[in-house]
Amino acid sequence: MKTLGHFAKAVLATGILFAATGAHAAGSLDLNLGPDAVQFEAAGEIAHGVMLGGGVLHSDYREDATIYHAQLLGAQRTRERDVGIGARWTQYDTDYGNGGGLGLGGYGYVYLPQAPSVSVGGYGFYTPSVVTSGDLDDGYEFGVRARYAFTPNVDGYVGLRQAAADFDNRHGNRTLDRGAQVGVRLSF
């Protein structure tokens, strides 16, 4: 139940962050599930082409791990592509160690000309040891996805994700989540 409490707090914090971006701005809510994990993310446009967002990933892949993040990205969405690049603070709360750090990364998807409702792409964020705190030495999360737009505001997707961290303690490098996922993203 402790894990559920952490997840609920993270969802609440993300909701507050999202509400702070303003109800009039473009935004999205994203939920995905995997065999060992659940992830929730929210993002909102704070200025034209600038997205503020956050989320939480809870995984029981090998041991208990909860990964929180807040990010600020420059983003562009057209009929041909959906891309964003920027900075992300990631905080790890795991059975192996705790800590956080500032990383860089982004996402990119291309829409298929033959099937404009379909897009393929991925995302990745890396946190190097020079900007970490606590037990964290470095960490990363990356994934690939195939998305289908059921409506202009609802995407469903399938994908693969891996999240790992290297801790400055006896646990060292650990994969915190790996596997398939299925999700839905609401845009408004």
CYANA upper distance limits for C-alpha pairs under 8 A (distance plus 0.5 A):
  1 MET  CA      5 GLY  CA      6.83
  2 LYS  CA      6 HIS  CA      6.91
  3 THR  CA      7 PHE  CA      6.68
  4 LEU  CA      8 ALA  CA      6.58
  5 GLY  CA      9 LYS  CA      6.67
  6 HIS  CA     10 ALA  CA      6.67
  7 PHE  CA     11 VAL  CA      6.68
  7 PHE  CA     56 VAL  CA      7.64
  7 PHE  CA     58 HIS  CA      7.66
  7 PHE  CA     66 THR  CA      8.39
  8 ALA  CA     12 LEU  CA      6.66
  9 LYS  CA     13 ALA  CA      6.60
 10 ALA  CA     14 THR  CA      6.54
 10 ALA  CA     55 GLY  CA      7.71
 10 ALA  CA     56 VAL  CA      6.68
 10 ALA  CA     68 TYR  CA      7.79
 11 VAL  CA     15 GLY  CA      6.59
 11 VAL  CA     40 PHE  CA      7.59
 11 VAL  CA     55 GLY  CA      7.71
 11 VAL  CA     56 VAL  CA      7.61
 12 LEU  CA     16 ILE  CA      6.76
 13 ALA  CA     17 LEU  CA      6.67
 14 THR  CA     18 PHE  CA      6.53
 14 THR  CA     41 GLU  CA      7.81
 14 THR  CA     42 ALA  CA      6.92
 14 THR  CA     53 GLY  CA      8.06
 14 THR  CA     54 GLY  CA      6.12
 14 THR  CA     55 GLY  CA      6.52
 15 GLY  CA     19 ALA  CA      6.56
 15 GLY  CA     42 ALA  CA      7.60
 16 ILE  CA     20 ALA  CA      6.66
 17 LEU  CA     21 THR  CA      7.33
 17 LEU  CA     53 GLY  CA      7.63
 17 LEU  CA     54 GLY  CA      7.86
 18 PHE  CA     22 GLY  CA      7.96
 18 PHE  CA     42 ALA  CA      6.66
 18 PHE  CA     43 ALA  CA      6.46
 18 PHE  CA     44 GLY  CA      6.45
 18 PHE  CA     52 LEU  CA      8.23
 18 PHE  CA     53 GLY  CA      7.17
 18 PHE  CA     54 GLY  CA      8.43
 19 ALA  CA     23 ALA  CA      7.06
 21 THR  CA     25 ALA  CA      7.47
 21 THR  CA     44 GLY  CA      6.17
 21 THR  CA     45 GLU  CA      7.08
 21 THR  CA     46 ILE  CA      5.92
 21 THR  CA     52 LEU  CA      7.79
 22 GLY  CA     44 GLY  CA      8.17
 22 GLY  CA     46 ILE  CA      7.93
 25 ALA  CA     44 GLY  CA      6.85
 25 ALA  CA     45 GLU  CA      5.89
 25 ALA  CA     46 ILE  CA      7.26
 26 ALA  CA     44 GLY  CA      6.26
 26 ALA  CA     45 GLU  CA      5.84
 26 ALA  CA    187 SER  CA      7.95
 26 ALA  CA    188 PHE  CA      6.02
 27 GLY  CA     42 ALA  CA      7.99
 27 GLY  CA     43 ALA  CA      5.86
 27 GLY  CA     44 GLY  CA      4.49
 27 GLY  CA     45 GLU  CA      6.48
 27 GLY  CA    187 SER  CA      6.25
 27 GLY  CA    188 PHE  CA      5.91
 28 SER  CA     42 ALA  CA      6.19
 28 SER  CA     43 ALA  CA      5.86
 28 SER  CA     44 GLY  CA      6.99
 28 SER  CA    185 ARG  CA      7.19
 28 SER  CA    186 LEU  CA      5.87
 28 SER  CA    187 SER  CA      4.78
 28 SER  CA    188 PHE  CA      6.68
 29 LEU  CA     40 PHE  CA      8.10
 29 LEU  CA     41 GLU  CA      6.37
 29 LEU  CA     42 ALA  CA      5.04
 29 LEU  CA     43 ALA  CA      7.21
 29 LEU  CA    185 ARG  CA      6.14
 29 LEU  CA    186 LEU  CA      5.70
 29 LEU  CA    187 SER  CA      7.15
 30 ASP  CA     39 GLN  CA      8.46
 30 ASP  CA     40 PHE  CA      6.17
 30 ASP  CA     41 GLU  CA      5.54
 30 ASP  CA     42 ALA  CA      6.76
 30 ASP  CA    183 GLY  CA      7.75
 30 ASP  CA    184 VAL  CA      6.36
 30 ASP  CA    185 ARG  CA      4.76
 30 ASP  CA    186 LEU  CA      6.88
 31 LEU  CA     38 VAL  CA      8.02
 31 LEU  CA     39 GLN  CA      6.23
 31 LEU  CA     40 PHE  CA      5.10
 31 LEU  CA     41 GLU  CA      7.06
 31 LEU  CA    183 GLY  CA      6.04
 31 LEU  CA    184 VAL  CA      6.17
 31 LEU  CA    185 ARG  CA      7.05
 32 ASN  CA     38 VAL  CA      6.38
 32 ASN  CA     39 GLN  CA      5.82
 32 ASN  CA     40 PHE  CA      7.20
 32 ASN  CA    181 GLN  CA      6.79
 32 ASN  CA    182 VAL  CA      5.94
 32 ASN  CA    183 GLY  CA      4.31
 32 ASN  CA    184 VAL  CA      6.90
 33 LEU  CA     37 ALA  CA      6.35
 33 LEU  CA     38 VAL  CA      5.08
 33 LEU  CA     39 GLN  CA      7.02
 33 LEU  CA    181 GLN  CA      5.87
 33 LEU  CA    182 VAL  CA      6.05
 33 LEU  CA    183 GLY  CA      6.71
 34 GLY  CA     38 VAL  CA      6.79
 34 GLY  CA    179 GLY  CA      7.42
 34 GLY  CA    180 ALA  CA      6.24
 34 GLY  CA    181 GLN  CA      4.81
 34 GLY  CA    182 VAL  CA      7.00
 35 PRO  CA    179 GLY  CA      7.94
 35 PRO  CA    180 ALA  CA      7.81
 35 PRO  CA    181 GLN  CA      8.01
 36 ASP  CA     59 SER  CA      6.07
 36 ASP  CA     60 ASP  CA      5.73
 36 ASP  CA     61 TYR  CA      5.75
 36 ASP  CA    177 ASP  CA      8.21
 37 ALA  CA     57 LEU  CA      7.54
 37 ALA  CA     58 HIS  CA      6.03
 37 ALA  CA     59 SER  CA      4.69
 37 ALA  CA     60 ASP  CA      6.85
 37 ALA  CA     61 TYR  CA      7.68
 37 ALA  CA    177 ASP  CA      7.86
 38 VAL  CA     57 LEU  CA      6.40
 38 VAL  CA     58 HIS  CA      6.02
 38 VAL  CA     59 SER  CA      7.15
 39 GLN  CA     55 GLY  CA      7.78
 39 GLN  CA     56 VAL  CA      6.17
 39 GLN  CA     57 LEU  CA      4.77
 39 GLN  CA     58 HIS  CA      6.86
 40 PHE  CA     55 GLY  CA      5.97
 40 PHE  CA     56 VAL  CA      6.08
 40 PHE  CA     57 LEU  CA      7.16
 41 GLU  CA     53 GLY  CA      7.79
 41 GLU  CA     54 GLY  CA      6.21
 41 GLU  CA     55 GLY  CA      4.53
 41 GLU  CA     56 VAL  CA      7.05
 42 ALA  CA     53 GLY  CA      6.00
 42 ALA  CA     54 GLY  CA      6.19
 42 ALA  CA     55 GLY  CA      6.75
 43 ALA  CA     51 MET  CA      6.88
 43 ALA  CA     52 LEU  CA      6.04
 43 ALA  CA     53 GLY  CA      4.34
 43 ALA  CA     54 GLY  CA      6.95
 44 GLY  CA     51 MET  CA      5.96
 44 GLY  CA     52 LEU  CA      6.00
 44 GLY  CA     53 GLY  CA      6.71
 45 GLU  CA     49 GLY  CA      7.41
 45 GLU  CA     50 VAL  CA      6.09
 45 GLU  CA     51 MET  CA      4.88
 45 GLU  CA     52 LEU  CA      6.75
 46 ILE  CA     50 VAL  CA      6.39
 46 ILE  CA     51 MET  CA      6.46
 46 ILE  CA     52 LEU  CA      7.02
 47 ALA  CA     51 MET  CA      7.88
 49 GLY  CA     74 GLY  CA      6.09
 49 GLY  CA     75 ALA  CA      5.48
 49 GLY  CA     76 GLN  CA      6.49
 50 VAL  CA     72 LEU  CA      7.65
 50 VAL  CA     73 LEU  CA      6.27
 50 VAL  CA     74 GLY  CA      5.17
 50 VAL  CA     75 ALA  CA      6.46
 51 MET  CA     71 GLN  CA      8.48
 51 MET  CA     72 LEU  CA      6.23
 51 MET  CA     73 LEU  CA      5.66
 51 MET  CA     74 GLY  CA      6.77
 51 MET  CA     75 ALA  CA      7.14
 52 LEU  CA     70 ALA  CA      8.10
 52 LEU  CA     71 GLN  CA      6.35
 52 LEU  CA     72 LEU  CA      5.21
 52 LEU  CA     73 LEU  CA      7.11
 53 GLY  CA     70 ALA  CA      6.18
 53 GLY  CA     71 GLN  CA      5.81
 53 GLY  CA     72 LEU  CA      7.09
 54 GLY  CA     68 TYR  CA      8.03
 54 GLY  CA     69 HIS  CA      5.78
 54 GLY  CA     70 ALA  CA      4.56
 54 GLY  CA     71 GLN  CA      6.47
 55 GLY  CA     68 TYR  CA      6.32
 55 GLY  CA     69 HIS  CA      5.89
 55 GLY  CA     70 ALA  CA      7.14
 56 VAL  CA     66 THR  CA      7.50
 56 VAL  CA     67 ILE  CA      6.15
 56 VAL  CA     68 TYR  CA      4.92
 56 VAL  CA     69 HIS  CA      6.88
 57 LEU  CA     66 THR  CA      6.19
 57 LEU  CA     67 ILE  CA      5.62
 57 LEU  CA     68 TYR  CA      6.96
 58 HIS  CA     64 ASP  CA      8.24
 58 HIS  CA     65 ALA  CA      6.37
 58 HIS  CA     66 THR  CA      4.90
 58 HIS  CA     67 ILE  CA      6.91
 59 SER  CA     63 GLU  CA      8.23
 59 SER  CA     64 ASP  CA      6.68
 59 SER  CA     65 ALA  CA      5.83
 59 SER  CA     66 THR  CA      6.87
 59 SER  CA    176 LEU  CA      7.42
 59 SER  CA    177 ASP  CA      6.48
 60 ASP  CA     64 ASP  CA      5.36
 60 ASP  CA     65 ALA  CA      6.93
 60 ASP  CA    176 LEU  CA      8.42
 60 ASP  CA    177 ASP  CA      8.07
 61 TYR  CA    176 LEU  CA      6.76
 61 TYR  CA    177 ASP  CA      5.80
 61 TYR  CA    178 ARG  CA      7.50
 62 ARG  CA    176 LEU  CA      7.38
 62 ARG  CA    177 ASP  CA      8.28
 63 GLU  CA     94 THR  CA      8.19
 63 GLU  CA     95 ASP  CA      6.86
 63 GLU  CA    176 LEU  CA      8.02
 64 ASP  CA     94 THR  CA      6.35
 64 ASP  CA     95 ASP  CA      6.26
 65 ALA  CA     92 TYR  CA      7.85
 65 ALA  CA     93 ASP  CA      6.42
 65 ALA  CA     94 THR  CA      4.65
 65 ALA  CA     95 ASP  CA      6.97
 65 ALA  CA    176 LEU  CA      6.86
 66 THR  CA     92 TYR  CA      6.67
 66 THR  CA     93 ASP  CA      5.68
 66 THR  CA     94 THR  CA      6.56
 67 ILE  CA     90 THR  CA      7.37
 67 ILE  CA     91 GLN  CA      6.23
 67 ILE  CA     92 TYR  CA      5.22
 67 ILE  CA     93 ASP  CA      6.72
 67 ILE  CA     94 THR  CA      8.47
 68 TYR  CA     90 THR  CA      6.22
 68 TYR  CA     91 GLN  CA      5.59
 68 TYR  CA     92 TYR  CA      7.06
 69 HIS  CA     88 ARG  CA      7.06
 69 HIS  CA     89 TRP  CA      5.97
 69 HIS  CA     90 THR  CA      4.89
 69 HIS  CA     91 GLN  CA      6.67
 70 ALA  CA     88 ARG  CA      6.18
 70 ALA  CA     89 TRP  CA      5.86
 70 ALA  CA     90 THR  CA      7.29
 71 GLN  CA     86 GLY  CA      7.86
 71 GLN  CA     87 ALA  CA      6.18
 71 GLN  CA     88 ARG  CA      4.63
 71 GLN  CA     89 TRP  CA      6.74
 72 LEU  CA     86 GLY  CA      6.35
 72 LEU  CA     87 ALA  CA      6.10
 72 LEU  CA     88 ARG  CA      7.02
 73 LEU  CA     84 GLY  CA      6.35
 73 LEU  CA     85 ILE  CA      5.67
 73 LEU  CA     86 GLY  CA      4.74
 73 LEU  CA     87 ALA  CA      6.94
 73 LEU  CA    106 GLY  CA      8.05
 74 GLY  CA     84 GLY  CA      5.86
 74 GLY  CA     85 ILE  CA      5.98
 74 GLY  CA     86 GLY  CA      6.62
 75 ALA  CA     82 ASP  CA      8.06
 75 ALA  CA     83 VAL  CA      6.12
 75 ALA  CA     84 GLY  CA      4.54
 75 ALA  CA     85 ILE  CA      7.14
 76 GLN  CA     81 ARG  CA      8.36
 76 GLN  CA     82 ASP  CA      6.36
 76 GLN  CA     83 VAL  CA      5.97
 76 GLN  CA     84 GLY  CA      6.89
 77 ARG  CA     81 ARG  CA      6.38
 77 ARG  CA     82 ASP  CA      4.76
 77 ARG  CA     83 VAL  CA      6.93
 78 THR  CA     82 ASP  CA      6.75
 79 ARG  CA    111 TYR  CA      7.48
 79 ARG  CA    116 PRO  CA      8.45
 80 GLU  CA    110 VAL  CA      6.39
 80 GLU  CA    111 TYR  CA      5.75
 80 GLU  CA    112 LEU  CA      8.20
 80 GLU  CA    113 PRO  CA      8.34
 81 ARG  CA    108 GLY  CA      7.79
 81 ARG  CA    109 TYR  CA      6.07
 81 ARG  CA    110 VAL  CA      4.88
 81 ARG  CA    111 TYR  CA      6.32
 82 ASP  CA    107 TYR  CA      8.46
 82 ASP  CA    108 GLY  CA      6.25
 82 ASP  CA    109 TYR  CA      5.62
 82 ASP  CA    110 VAL  CA      6.98
 83 VAL  CA    106 GLY  CA      7.99
 83 VAL  CA    107 TYR  CA      6.05
 83 VAL  CA    108 GLY  CA      4.79
 83 VAL  CA    109 TYR  CA      6.82
 84 GLY  CA    106 GLY  CA      5.78
 84 GLY  CA    107 TYR  CA      5.83
 84 GLY  CA    108 GLY  CA      7.04
 85 ILE  CA    104 LEU  CA      8.25
 85 ILE  CA    105 GLY  CA      6.29
 85 ILE  CA    106 GLY  CA      4.60
 85 ILE  CA    107 TYR  CA      7.07
 86 GLY  CA    104 LEU  CA      6.30
 86 GLY  CA    105 GLY  CA      6.34
 86 GLY  CA    106 GLY  CA      6.58
 87 ALA  CA    102 LEU  CA      7.45
 87 ALA  CA    103 GLY  CA      6.19
 87 ALA  CA    104 LEU  CA      5.07
 87 ALA  CA    105 GLY  CA      6.99
 88 ARG  CA    102 LEU  CA      6.26
 88 ARG  CA    103 GLY  CA      5.72
 88 ARG  CA    104 LEU  CA      6.51
 88 ARG  CA    105 GLY  CA      8.03
 88 ARG  CA    125 PHE  CA      7.96
 89 TRP  CA    100 GLY  CA      7.58
 89 TRP  CA    101 GLY  CA      6.11
 89 TRP  CA    102 LEU  CA      4.96
 89 TRP  CA    103 GLY  CA      6.71
 90 THR  CA    100 GLY  CA      5.89
 90 THR  CA    101 GLY  CA      6.07
 90 THR  CA    102 LEU  CA      6.98
 90 THR  CA    103 GLY  CA      7.97
 90 THR  CA    127 THR  CA      8.31
 91 GLN  CA     98 ASN  CA      8.10
 91 GLN  CA     99 GLY  CA      6.29
 91 GLN  CA    100 GLY  CA      4.56
 91 GLN  CA    101 GLY  CA      7.15
 92 TYR  CA     97 GLY  CA      8.06
 92 TYR  CA     98 ASN  CA      5.73
 92 TYR  CA     99 GLY  CA      5.82
 92 TYR  CA    100 GLY  CA      6.33
 92 TYR  CA    136 LEU  CA      8.33
 93 ASP  CA     97 GLY  CA      7.20
 93 ASP  CA     98 ASN  CA      5.29
 93 ASP  CA     99 GLY  CA      7.47
 94 THR  CA     98 ASN  CA      6.41
 96 TYR  CA    167 PHE  CA      7.89
 96 TYR  CA    171 HIS  CA      6.42
 96 TYR  CA    174 ARG  CA      8.37
 97 GLY  CA    135 ASP  CA      6.12
 97 GLY  CA    136 LEU  CA      7.65
 97 GLY  CA    167 PHE  CA      6.83
 97 GLY  CA    169 ASN  CA      8.16
 97 GLY  CA    171 HIS  CA      8.31
 98 ASN  CA    134 GLY  CA      6.59
 98 ASN  CA    135 ASP  CA      5.90
 98 ASN  CA    136 LEU  CA      6.96
 99 GLY  CA    132 THR  CA      7.66
 99 GLY  CA    133 SER  CA      5.81
 99 GLY  CA    134 GLY  CA      4.71
 99 GLY  CA    135 ASP  CA      5.70
 99 GLY  CA    136 LEU  CA      5.38
100 GLY  CA    132 THR  CA      6.02
100 GLY  CA    133 SER  CA      5.84
100 GLY  CA    134 GLY  CA      7.21
100 GLY  CA    136 LEU  CA      6.71
101 GLY  CA    127 THR  CA      6.57
101 GLY  CA    128 PRO  CA      8.24
101 GLY  CA    129 SER  CA      8.44
101 GLY  CA    131 VAL  CA      5.92
101 GLY  CA    132 THR  CA      4.46
101 GLY  CA    133 SER  CA      6.60
101 GLY  CA    136 LEU  CA      8.12
101 GLY  CA    138 ASP  CA      8.31
102 LEU  CA    127 THR  CA      6.25
102 LEU  CA    128 PRO  CA      8.27
102 LEU  CA    131 VAL  CA      6.18
102 LEU  CA    132 THR  CA      7.16
103 GLY  CA    125 PHE  CA      6.91
103 GLY  CA    126 TYR  CA      5.72
103 GLY  CA    127 THR  CA      4.43
103 GLY  CA    128 PRO  CA      7.14
103 GLY  CA    131 VAL  CA      8.18
104 LEU  CA    125 PHE  CA      6.03
104 LEU  CA    126 TYR  CA      6.22
104 LEU  CA    127 THR  CA      7.19
105 GLY  CA    123 TYR  CA      8.03
105 GLY  CA    124 GLY  CA      5.99
105 GLY  CA    125 PHE  CA      4.65
105 GLY  CA    126 TYR  CA      6.85
106 GLY  CA    123 TYR  CA      6.12
106 GLY  CA    124 GLY  CA      6.27
106 GLY  CA    125 PHE  CA      6.89
107 TYR  CA    121 GLY  CA      8.10
107 TYR  CA    122 GLY  CA      6.18
107 TYR  CA    123 TYR  CA      4.48
107 TYR  CA    124 GLY  CA      7.00
108 GLY  CA    121 GLY  CA      6.06
108 GLY  CA    122 GLY  CA      6.25
108 GLY  CA    123 TYR  CA      6.92
109 TYR  CA    119 SER  CA      6.45
109 TYR  CA    120 VAL  CA      5.76
109 TYR  CA    121 GLY  CA      4.66
109 TYR  CA    122 GLY  CA      6.95
110 VAL  CA    119 SER  CA      5.76
110 VAL  CA    120 VAL  CA      6.18
110 VAL  CA    121 GLY  CA      6.92
111 TYR  CA    115 ALA  CA      8.03
111 TYR  CA    116 PRO  CA      6.16
111 TYR  CA    117 SER  CA      7.63
111 TYR  CA    118 VAL  CA      6.25
111 TYR  CA    119 SER  CA      4.67
111 TYR  CA    120 VAL  CA      7.25
112 LEU  CA    116 PRO  CA      5.84
112 LEU  CA    117 SER  CA      8.12
112 LEU  CA    118 VAL  CA      6.41
112 LEU  CA    119 SER  CA      6.42
112 LEU  CA    120 VAL  CA      8.33
117 SER  CA    148 TYR  CA      6.02
117 SER  CA    149 ALA  CA      5.43
117 SER  CA    150 PHE  CA      7.99
118 VAL  CA    146 ALA  CA      7.71
118 VAL  CA    147 ARG  CA      6.12
118 VAL  CA    148 TYR  CA      5.13
118 VAL  CA    149 ALA  CA      7.00
119 SER  CA    146 ALA  CA      6.39
119 SER  CA    147 ARG  CA      5.65
119 SER  CA    148 TYR  CA      7.06
120 VAL  CA    144 VAL  CA      8.25
120 VAL  CA    145 ARG  CA      6.37
120 VAL  CA    146 ALA  CA      4.99
120 VAL  CA    147 ARG  CA      6.71
121 GLY  CA    144 VAL  CA      6.23
121 GLY  CA    145 ARG  CA      6.14
121 GLY  CA    146 ALA  CA      7.18
122 GLY  CA    142 PHE  CA      7.92
122 GLY  CA    143 GLY  CA      5.91
122 GLY  CA    144 VAL  CA      4.51
122 GLY  CA    145 ARG  CA      6.11
123 TYR  CA    142 PHE  CA      5.96
123 TYR  CA    143 GLY  CA      5.96
123 TYR  CA    144 VAL  CA      7.06
124 GLY  CA    140 TYR  CA      7.86
124 GLY  CA    141 GLU  CA      6.16
124 GLY  CA    142 PHE  CA      4.51
124 GLY  CA    143 GLY  CA      6.98
125 PHE  CA    140 TYR  CA      6.06
125 PHE  CA    141 GLU  CA      5.97
125 PHE  CA    142 PHE  CA      6.86
126 TYR  CA    138 ASP  CA      8.19
126 TYR  CA    139 GLY  CA      6.47
126 TYR  CA    140 TYR  CA      4.91
126 TYR  CA    141 GLU  CA      7.27
127 THR  CA    131 VAL  CA      7.76
127 THR  CA    132 THR  CA      7.98
127 THR  CA    138 ASP  CA      5.87
127 THR  CA    139 GLY  CA      5.65
127 THR  CA    140 TYR  CA      6.58
128 PRO  CA    132 THR  CA      7.62
128 PRO  CA    137 ASP  CA      7.70
128 PRO  CA    138 ASP  CA      5.33
128 PRO  CA    139 GLY  CA      7.37
129 SER  CA    136 LEU  CA      8.02
129 SER  CA    137 ASP  CA      5.22
129 SER  CA    138 ASP  CA      5.27
132 THR  CA    136 LEU  CA      6.60
132 THR  CA    137 ASP  CA      6.87
132 THR  CA    138 ASP  CA      7.51
133 SER  CA    137 ASP  CA      8.27
135 ASP  CA    167 PHE  CA      5.74
135 ASP  CA    168 ASP  CA      5.59
135 ASP  CA    169 ASN  CA      7.18
136 LEU  CA    165 ALA  CA      7.56
136 LEU  CA    166 ASP  CA      6.69
136 LEU  CA    167 PHE  CA      5.10
136 LEU  CA    168 ASP  CA      6.54
137 ASP  CA    165 ALA  CA      7.93
137 ASP  CA    166 ASP  CA      5.81
137 ASP  CA    167 PHE  CA      5.67
137 ASP  CA    168 ASP  CA      6.18
138 ASP  CA    165 ALA  CA      6.26
138 ASP  CA    166 ASP  CA      5.82
138 ASP  CA    167 PHE  CA      7.76
139 GLY  CA    163 ALA  CA      8.13
139 GLY  CA    164 ALA  CA      6.15
139 GLY  CA    165 ALA  CA      4.49
139 GLY  CA    166 ASP  CA      6.61
140 TYR  CA    163 ALA  CA      6.22
140 TYR  CA    164 ALA  CA      6.10
140 TYR  CA    165 ALA  CA      6.92
141 GLU  CA    161 ARG  CA      7.84
141 GLU  CA    162 GLN  CA      6.22
141 GLU  CA    163 ALA  CA      4.71
141 GLU  CA    164 ALA  CA      7.06
142 PHE  CA    161 ARG  CA      6.33
142 PHE  CA    162 GLN  CA      6.14
142 PHE  CA    163 ALA  CA      7.09
143 GLY  CA    159 GLY  CA      7.46
143 GLY  CA    160 LEU  CA      5.90
143 GLY  CA    161 ARG  CA      4.67
143 GLY  CA    162 GLN  CA      6.82
144 VAL  CA    159 GLY  CA      5.91
144 VAL  CA    160 LEU  CA      5.99
144 VAL  CA    161 ARG  CA      7.22
145 ARG  CA    157 TYR  CA      6.97
145 ARG  CA    158 VAL  CA      6.15
145 ARG  CA    159 GLY  CA      4.58
145 ARG  CA    160 LEU  CA      7.14
146 ALA  CA    157 TYR  CA      6.04
146 ALA  CA    158 VAL  CA      6.15
146 ALA  CA    159 GLY  CA      6.78
147 ARG  CA    155 ASP  CA      6.78
147 ARG  CA    156 GLY  CA      6.20
147 ARG  CA    157 TYR  CA      4.72
147 ARG  CA    158 VAL  CA      7.25
148 TYR  CA    155 ASP  CA      5.94
148 TYR  CA    156 GLY  CA      5.88
148 TYR  CA    157 TYR  CA      6.63
149 ALA  CA    153 ASN  CA      8.08
149 ALA  CA    154 VAL  CA      6.39
149 ALA  CA    155 ASP  CA      4.83
149 ALA  CA    156 GLY  CA      7.02
150 PHE  CA    154 VAL  CA      6.18
150 PHE  CA    155 ASP  CA      6.30
150 PHE  CA    156 GLY  CA      7.58
151 THR  CA    155 ASP  CA      7.63
153 ASN  CA    186 LEU  CA      6.13
153 ASN  CA    187 SER  CA      5.27
153 ASN  CA    188 PHE  CA      6.81
154 VAL  CA    184 VAL  CA      7.56
154 VAL  CA    185 ARG  CA      6.31
154 VAL  CA    186 LEU  CA      5.31
154 VAL  CA    187 SER  CA      6.90
155 ASP  CA    184 VAL  CA      6.14
155 ASP  CA    185 ARG  CA      5.64
155 ASP  CA    186 LEU  CA      7.12
156 GLY  CA    182 VAL  CA      8.13
156 GLY  CA    183 GLY  CA      6.25
156 GLY  CA    184 VAL  CA      4.91
156 GLY  CA    185 ARG  CA      6.90
157 TYR  CA    182 VAL  CA      6.25
157 TYR  CA    183 GLY  CA      5.81
157 TYR  CA    184 VAL  CA      6.76
158 VAL  CA    180 ALA  CA      7.84
158 VAL  CA    181 GLN  CA      6.18
158 VAL  CA    182 VAL  CA      4.99
158 VAL  CA    183 GLY  CA      6.96
159 GLY  CA    180 ALA  CA      6.13
159 GLY  CA    181 GLN  CA      5.76
159 GLY  CA    182 VAL  CA      6.99
160 LEU  CA    178 ARG  CA      7.94
160 LEU  CA    179 GLY  CA      5.95
160 LEU  CA    180 ALA  CA      4.92
160 LEU  CA    181 GLN  CA      6.47
161 ARG  CA    177 ASP  CA      7.78
161 ARG  CA    178 ARG  CA      6.02
161 ARG  CA    179 GLY  CA      6.13
161 ARG  CA    180 ALA  CA      6.99
161 ARG  CA    181 GLN  CA      7.85
162 GLN  CA    175 THR  CA      7.93
162 GLN  CA    176 LEU  CA      8.14
162 GLN  CA    177 ASP  CA      5.91
162 GLN  CA    178 ARG  CA      4.81
162 GLN  CA    179 GLY  CA      7.23
163 ALA  CA    175 THR  CA      6.58
163 ALA  CA    176 LEU  CA      5.98
163 ALA  CA    177 ASP  CA      5.55
163 ALA  CA    178 ARG  CA      7.01
164 ALA  CA    173 ASN  CA      7.78
164 ALA  CA    174 ARG  CA      6.10
164 ALA  CA    175 THR  CA      4.68
164 ALA  CA    176 LEU  CA      5.56
164 ALA  CA    177 ASP  CA      7.39
165 ALA  CA    173 ASN  CA      6.22
165 ALA  CA    174 ARG  CA      6.05
165 ALA  CA    175 THR  CA      7.09
165 ALA  CA    176 LEU  CA      7.69
166 ASP  CA    171 HIS  CA      8.49
166 ASP  CA    172 GLY  CA      5.65
166 ASP  CA    173 ASN  CA      4.39
166 ASP  CA    174 ARG  CA      6.62
167 PHE  CA    171 HIS  CA      6.84
167 PHE  CA    172 GLY  CA      5.30
167 PHE  CA    173 ASN  CA      6.65
167 PHE  CA    174 ARG  CA      8.39
168 ASP  CA    172 GLY  CA      6.79
